[in-house]
Amino acid sequence: MFKKKNCPTSNSQKNATNAYQKGYDQAVKDYKALEPFRKYPQRIINVTNKFIKGKMHALRDYVDGYEDAKQQLSQK
C-alpha cells in the first residue's frame, strides 16, 4: 500500500562513496596515462561548501578521493 522511501542519509552516503571512488579512479587513470596530476582548489571548495550548507559534498568527496590516490601513487 505504501511505497518505501529511501533514507536521504543512505542515499547521500552512497553518492559520497561513489564520488570519492570516481576521484580516486581518475587519479589512478591519470597516473597510468603518465598525465600530470590535476590541482583542485580544496580550500575554496571547503569554504563554499560550508556557506551553502554542505550541498557541494559530492565535489568535495571527489577531490578527497583524487588527493588520497595522488598521495598513495606519489609514494611509489
C-alpha positions in Angstrom: 0.0 0.0 0.0 2.7 2.5 1.0 5.9 2.9 -1.1 9.1 2.6 0.8 11.2 5.7 0.5 14.9 5.7 0.5 16.5 7.3 3.5 18.2 10.5 2.4 21.3 9.8 4.6 21.9 6.4 3.0 21.5 8.0 -0.5 23.9 10.7 0.3 26.4 8.3 1.8 26.1 6.1 -1.3 26.7 9.2 -3.5 29.6 10.3 -1.4 31.3 6.9 -1.7 30.6 7.0 -5.4 32.1 10.5 -5.8 35.1 9.5 -3.7 35.7 6.4 -5.8 35.4 8.4 -9.1 38.0 10.8 -7.9 40.3 8.0 -6.8 39.8 6.2 -10.1 40.6 9.4 -12.0 43.9 9.9 -10.2 44.9 6.3 -11.0 43.9 6.8 -14.6 46.0 10.0 -14.8 48.9 8.2 -13.2 48.8 5.2 -15.6 48.5 7.5 -18.6 51.6 9.4 -17.4 49.5 12.6 -17.2 50.3 15.2 -14.6 48.1 15.2 -11.5 45.4 17.8 -11.5 45.2 20.6 -9.0 41.9 21.3 -7.3 41.2 24.3 -5.2 40.4 22.4 -2.0 40.2 25.4 0.3 37.7 27.2 -2.0 35.6 24.0 -2.2 35.6 23.5 1.6 34.7 27.2 2.3 32.0 27.3 -0.3 30.6 24.0 0.9 30.2 25.5 4.4 28.4 28.6 3.1 25.9 26.5 1.2 25.3 24.1 4.0 27.0 21.0 2.5 25.5 21.0 -0.9 28.8 20.5 -2.6 29.6 17.4 -0.7 29.9 15.3 -3.9 32.5 17.6 -5.3 34.4 17.7 -2.0 34.3 13.9 -1.8 35.6 13.6 -5.4 38.5 15.9 -4.7 39.3 14.0 -1.4 39.4 10.7 -3.4 41.6 12.2 -6.0 44.0 13.7 -3.4 44.2 10.4 -1.5 45.1 8.4 -4.6 47.6 11.1 -5.6 49.4 10.8 -2.3 49.4 7.0 -2.4 50.7 6.9 -6.0 53.3 9.6 -5.4 54.9 7.4 -2.7 55.5 4.6 -5.2 
